[in-house]
Amino acid sequence: MRLEDYWGIGPKTSEQLVSALGTSRAIEAIKAADVRALVDAGLHRGRATRILRRANGEAGMDVLATGDTRSVYDALLSLAADHALTAHAADRIRVLTPLDDREAVAARLDSVVAAREAWEGLAEADRERLIEAFDAYDEAEGSDLAAVETALALREVGLDGGPFEAVGELEADALRDAADALADVRGPIDPTGPDGDGEIEIARGADAELDRLRDRRDAAAELANSAFDVLDAVRDGSLRDFEALEAATIDHVASETGVDPATVRSVAPDDALDAADFVSATLRDLAAELEGEVAEREEAVAADIRERIGGMQSGAGGDEANGGEGDPAPESDVARAVDAVSDAAFLLSLARFAAAYDLVRPTLVDDGIAVRNARNPFIAGDVQPVSYAIGTHSLGGDAGVASVDAPPTGDRVSVLTGANSGGKTTLLETLCAVALLASMGLPVPAESAEVGTFDRIVFHRRHASFNAGVLESTLKSVVPPLVEDGRTLMLVDEFEAITEPGRAADLLNGLVTLTVNRGALGVYVTHLAEDLSPLPDAARIDGIFAEGLTNDLELRVDYQPRFGTIGKSTPEFIVSRLVANASDRGVRAGFEHLAGAVGEEAVQRTLSDAEWAGGDD
């Protein structure tokens, strides 16, 4: 496959990736969803993320049917990435997409839930130890040594079973031996080295003989770069013949480099044109001779390191990579540790996200979405949990029977009504978040939940603009996904805000009917419930109610919808607050006049309740 065959990669981007990585490594990075590799190659992180999402989850991205759905999706992944233990784990989280394989969804859910239980089961000291190990891993830019040391830390705190089985399959003694060997390596081992064995840069201190040879080579190279200074140093008034200058040069170079005079003499030219030629040729050839000795010693030390860590074969090519046939060569302990640590960091990062937001494993069903005591993950602090459902589910009682903890079952569409600032849009966003998290195989913010499979999620926020262009663009956004084959979840907020109320009611009624006819599910937020034509039997009306004012004159709302009831904005609460807050006598009189219009007694009772609430909030 060519690089330009991937979504978002044009000729310029392809040329950039090939220049930095080479074609095969660039394709490998895309298949592995390696954001860091693409960023290091010069791509902006956001663009690299979008390319990898499409490359590895093209089918799943179709679930994000509107810009508002994509906005919630991006925000969820940002929340999750904030809890990542490593930079690479954060990158892996950011490229998660909805999965089109239900078994894959269930498998990831099982792994994340098990990882959360394992993480929460650790002592605080062990969790801190792992965080420090992963921090060190990041600081070392994911080096092989850091991966091995982190794998040892995972084993030592007991994370070596269940979703961390790959860590448990590593032998502790072999890892310790590998760690000792890798301590002699500087930087990462390049897997593209000779014969696939890995290009190794030997660290100083790994081998005394290699250090000695390197020192001599570096000294000779330094002298070679200043040959005329050497000539000035060895030539003085007492050296009147060429033989004396040769001897002085050999002695000087031997003294400065630590190389024995015989070795220096062996590389000196026999046919030098003059003194300058003799000195420069001697230094140049000595530097080349010592470079060869260093390379020979480095290869010997590298071979010893490879043996100590069990080789660097990753299993990708095996015997065939060396021109033969047969099974792929087994992965080394180091290669297995690198993969195991990467996967552990990814799962533990999601586990920390799940723990931070108290997410639970939803029950996967064919159809419907139902939540008990769900919370919006984007709202900080204490929030009132909400129970809600559309479609068939088992969280409630019998059909037609509903309570706060048991939403109705069987309805295909709900029309959600109620007070301004009553949490209607927040409820839509919560349902969208639950559906998206479940589609990615992640737990959801609720006490319990049942979530069906959706081919498309249409979330549409309220738009304040009131013109034909907005109406047209909105209809083009929400109708095409609704009429496509497959299962669609419609979450549409205040459709009437984009056109005149009378026509908005007609259009909304048509959308509700179309949703039912297409076998989709929908929640439509509106203030026009009383203006709608009789709804289909599979639709219901729910309401959110304002209940009064707090002692700070803030609107007090019961965010839990009441099923089968039209919610009321109860204007006396708003007028009461305006009366209480009016400082100008004339303005206050105007608001008091309005109080008479909406019910003087109700306004005075509201003001009295607020005044004597005494901390009721």
QUISULRA-V375981 format. One record per helix or strand of 3 or more residues. SS is the DSSP state (alpha for helix, beta for strand). FROM is the first residue (numbers start at 1). LEN is the number of residues. Records with the same first field share a line. If there is no record, write none. Layout:
SS->FROM-LEN  FROM-LEN
This chain:
alpha->3-3  11-11  23-9  35-6  45-17  67-15  87-8  102-20  124-16  144-13  162-7  172-11  194-3  208-17  227-8  242-16  261-7  275-35  318-4  333-24  424-16  468-16  495-4  501-17  529-3  571-11  585-14  600-12
beta->369-6  386-5  413-6  448-4  456-5  488-6  521-5  539-11  555-9
